[in-house]
Amino acid sequence: MVKIGFIGAGTTGTALAVRLAQRGYHVVAVSSRSLTSAEKLASRISSCQVYKAAQEVADVADLVFITTPDDAIAEVAAELRWHDKQNVVHCSGAHSVDILAPAERHGPNTGCFHPLQTFASIEQAIDNIPGSTFAVEAEEPLLTMLQDMAAALEGNSVLLKADDKVLYHAAAVFACNYLVTLVKLATDLWQTFGVSQAQATKALMPLLRGTLSNIDNVGLPNCLTGPIARGDLGTVGRHLEALEKGNQSVLRIYKELGLQTIPISLAKGKIDSQRAGELQALLESNPEHGGSHENNA
């Protein structure tokens, strides 16, 4: 049985170690700059031993996950003594397997195994790991091993090349991090009519869940709803006039997102090219010089 070790006992490392152990993988070793974190991880897995030095993990494990912060991955790969027939894997979404080149020169197979998931805490990460998609970058025989792990974690795997990683990670930022930013902007607007951020967030959650459900069950582009999906010039115009009175950066964001939404609406088939052009002109106009926005929908 392959012996697995973790260097780094943060959120990602702990969640992966716990879930892999639950699926029957032999997680035997952990080290971390924080001894307390390593001990907490090991306390969840009966077969796991805490080591003070990362080198000790590399010495006992057949498959080593480097789950340190991204900036420390290359340092760990370069400083430790590796051996052939060993596998070394990092879990960064932004870095390719190339960052492990110092380790690869000593003979190990190297790869990347990135869970496409958001982890706000260790407990939440453990809950969210099953069913996630895993971005895998490796060559055989490690590739099959990592794909099998993704399947064992009830997830899917997507095979990436080194050149794919940065845009893959940027896509994750759009879908996850910037969704948080959009919700923050929405709750800020609610505060202008006297509703607190906490109340606004609670009120918006059913809408967010419904949107995600539509994306999942209906898919793009048919999941799109709202005034641009309907070609509702009047409503969009009123939005622009109201936002013009407030924060100009929010107005610019609204316009840019609207422009990016028009092609989705066209693909859905609910507006024609003429209405698309009218929407584009409206969103590119300066409201203070644009005159009245009548609803011609």
C-alpha positions in Angstrom: 0.0 0.0 0.0 1.3 3.4 -0.9 2.4 5.4 2.1 1.3 9.1 1.9 2.8 12.0 3.7 1.9 15.7 4.0 4.2 18.6 4.3 2.0 21.4 5.5 -1.0 21.0 7.7 -3.2 23.9 6.8 -6.7 23.8 5.5 -6.1 22.1 2.2 -3.6 19.6 3.6 -5.8 18.6 6.5 -8.9 18.2 4.4 -7.2 16.1 1.8 -5.4 14.0 4.4 -8.6 13.3 6.4 -10.7 12.5 3.4 -8.1 10.3 1.8 -7.7 8.4 5.0 -11.4 7.9 5.2 -11.4 6.4 1.7 -8.8 3.8 2.7 -5.5 5.6 1.7 -2.6 5.0 4.1 -1.7 8.5 5.4 1.3 7.9 7.6 3.2 11.2 8.1 2.8 14.9 8.5 5.0 17.8 9.3 4.3 21.5 9.4 6.0 24.8 10.5 3.2 24.8 13.1 3.6 21.7 15.3 0.2 22.3 16.7 -1.4 22.1 13.2 0.5 18.9 12.5 -0.7 17.4 15.7 -4.3 18.4 15.0 -4.1 16.8 11.6 -2.6 13.6 13.0 -5.2 13.4 15.7 -7.8 12.8 13.1 -6.0 9.9 11.4 -5.0 6.8 13.4 -2.1 5.8 11.2 -0.5 9.3 10.9 2.7 10.2 12.7 3.9 13.8 13.4 7.4 14.6 12.3 9.2 17.8 13.3 11.2 17.9 10.1 9.9 17.9 6.5 12.8 15.6 5.5 11.5 12.9 7.8 8.2 12.9 5.9 10.1 12.7 2.6 12.1 9.8 4.0 9.1 7.6 5.0 6.4 8.4 2.4 6.0 7.0 -1.2 3.7 9.9 -2.1 4.4 13.3 -0.6 1.8 16.1 -0.8 3.4 19.6 -0.4 0.5 21.5 1.0 2.4 24.6 2.2 1.5 28.1 1.2 2.3 28.6 -2.5 5.4 30.7 -1.9 7.0 27.9 0.1 6.5 25.0 -2.5 9.6 25.6 -4.5 11.7 26.0 -1.3 10.5 22.6 0.0 11.1 21.0 -3.4 14.6 22.3 -3.5 15.7 21.7 0.1 14.7 18.1 0.7 16.5 14.9 -0.4 14.2 12.9 -2.7 14.6 9.5 -4.2 13.5 7.8 -7.4 10.3 5.7 -7.3 8.9 8.5 -5.1 6.0 10.8 -6.0 5.9 14.5 -5.1 2.7 16.5 -5.6 1.7 20.1 -4.8 -1.8 21.4 -4.5 -1.5 24.9 -5.8 -4.1 26.1 -8.4 -1.9 28.8 -9.8 1.4 27.0 -10.2 2.2 24.3 -12.7 4.2 21.1 -12.0 7.3 23.0 -13.1 7.7 24.5 -9.6 8.7 21.0 -8.5 11.6 20.8 -11.0 14.2 20.8 -8.2 12.7 17.6 -6.8 12.2 16.0 -10.2 15.9 16.2 -10.9 16.5 13.7 -8.1 14.2 11.1 -9.7 10.7 11.4 -8.3 7.6 11.6 -10.4 6.0 15.1 -9.9 2.5 16.3 -10.3 -0.2 18.7 -9.2 -3.6 17.8 -7.6 -5.7 21.0 -7.0 -9.2 20.7 -5.5 -11.4 23.3 -7.4 -13.1 24.3 -4.2 -13.4 27.1 -1.7 -12.1 26.5 1.8 -13.1 29.0 4.5 -12.2 26.8 7.4 -10.8 23.3 8.0 -14.2 21.8 8.9 -15.9 23.4 5.9 -13.0 22.1 3.7 -13.4 18.6 4.9 -17.2 18.8 4.2 -16.6 20.3 0.7 -13.8 18.1 -0.6 -16.1 15.2 -1.7 -17.6 15.8 -5.1 -15.1 18.5 -6.1 -13.3 18.7 -9.4 -9.6 18.2 -9.2 -7.1 19.7 -11.6 -4.5 17.1 -12.3 -1.1 17.7 -13.9 1.2 14.6 -14.1 2.6 11.9 -16.3 2.0 8.2 -15.9 2.1 6.3 -13.6 1.4 9.2 -11.2 -1.4 10.5 -13.4 -3.6 7.4 -13.0 -2.9 7.4 -9.2 -4.1 11.0 -8.9 -7.2 10.4 -11.1 -8.0 7.4 -9.0 -7.8 9.6 -5.9 -10.2 12.1 -7.4 -12.7 9.3 -8.1 -12.2 8.0 -4.6 -13.1 11.4 -3.3 -16.4 11.2 -5.3 -15.0 13.9 -7.7 -14.1 14.4 -11.3 -10.6 15.2 -12.6 -9.6 17.5 -15.4 -6.1 17.1 -17.0 -4.2 20.3 -17.5 -0.9 21.2 -19.1 1.6 23.6 -17.5 0.5 26.5 -19.8 -3.1 26.0 -18.7 -2.7 26.6 -15.0 -2.7 30.4 -14.8 -5.9 30.8 -16.8 -7.5 27.9 -15.0 -6.8 29.7 -11.7 -8.0 33.0 -13.0 -11.3 31.3 -14.0 -11.6 30.0 -10.4 -11.1 33.6 -9.2 -13.9 34.8 -11.4 -16.3 32.1 -10.3 -15.5 32.1 -6.6 -13.6 35.2 -5.3 -15.3 37.7 -7.5 -18.7 36.3 -6.7 -18.0 37.4 -3.1 -17.1 40.8 -4.4 -20.4 41.0 -6.4 -22.4 40.1 -3.3 -20.6 42.8 -1.4 -21.5 45.3 -4.0 -25.1 44.2 -3.9 -25.3 44.4 -0.1 -23.7 47.9 -0.3 -26.7 49.0 -2.4 -29.1 47.6 0.1 -27.5 49.7 2.8 -28.5 52.9 0.9 -32.1 52.1 1.7 -31.4 51.2 5.4 -30.8 47.4 5.3 -27.7 46.2 7.1 -25.1 44.0 5.3 -26.1 41.0 7.4 -29.8 41.4 6.6 -29.1 42.0 2.9 -26.9 38.9 2.7 -29.6 36.8 4.3 -32.2 38.2 1.9 -30.0 37.6 -1.2 -29.0 34.0 -0.3 -32.1 32.3 -1.8 -31.5 34.3 -5.0 -27.9 33.2 -5.1 -28.9 29.6 -4.4 -31.5 29.7 -7.1 -29.0 31.2 -9.6 -26.5 28.4 -8.8 -29.2 25.8 -9.2 -30.2 27.2 -12.6 -26.6 27.2 -13.7 -26.3 23.6 -12.6 -29.6 22.3 -13.9 -30.4 24.5 -16.9 -26.9 25.5 -18.0 -25.5 28.3 -20.0 -26.9 30.3 -21.7 -30.5 29.4 -20.8 -30.0 30.0 -17.1 -29.6 33.7 -17.7 -32.5 35.8 -16.4 -33.0 39.5 -15.8 -33.4 42.7 -17.8 -30.6 42.1 -20.3 -31.9 38.5 -20.9 -35.3 40.1 -21.7 -33.9 43.1 -23.7 -35.5 45.5 -21.1 -34.0 48.8 -22.1 -36.1 50.8 -19.7 -35.1 48.9 -16.6 -31.4 48.9 -17.6 -31.7 52.7 -18.2 -33.2 53.3 -14.8 -30.4 51.2 -13.2 -27.9 53.4 -14.9 -29.6 56.7 -13.8 -29.8 55.5 -10.2 -26.2 54.3 -10.1 -25.0 57.5 -11.6 -26.0 59.3 -8.4 -23.8 57.1 -6.3 -20.4 55.4 -6.6 -19.0 55.8 -10.1 -16.9 52.6 -9.8 -20.0 50.6 -9.2 -21.6 52.2 -12.3 -18.5 51.2 -14.3 -18.7 47.6 -13.0 -22.5 47.4 -13.8 -21.9 48.6 -17.4 -19.0 46.2 -18.1 -20.9 43.2 -16.7 -23.9 44.3 -18.7 -21.8 44.4 -21.9 -20.4 41.0 -21.1 -24.0 39.7 -20.6 -25.4 40.7 -23.9 -23.7 37.9 -25.9 -25.2 35.4 -23.4 -28.6 36.8 -23.9 -28.2 36.6 -27.7 -27.1 33.0 -27.4 -30.2 32.3 -25.3 -32.3 33.6 -28.2 -34.6 36.0 -26.3 -33.2 39.1 -28.0 -32.2 39.8 -31.6 -29.2 41.6 -32.9 -31.0 44.9 -33.1 -32.0 44.8 -29.4 -28.5 43.7 -28.6 -27.1 46.8 -30.3 -29.5 49.0 -28.4 -28.5 47.5 -25.1 -24.8 48.0 -26.0 -25.3 51.6 -27.0 -27.2 52.2 -23.7 -24.5 50.6 -21.6 -21.7 52.5 -23.4 -23.5 55.9 -23.1 -22.9 58.6 -20.6 -26.2 58.7 -18.6 -25.9 62.5 -17.9 -25.8 63.1 -21.7 -27.9 60.1 -22.7 -31.4 61.5 -22.3 -34.4 59.5 -21.3 -34.4 55.7 -21.3 -37.8 54.6 -22.3 -38.7 50.9 -22.3 -39.2 49.8 -25.8 -39.2 46.1 -24.8 
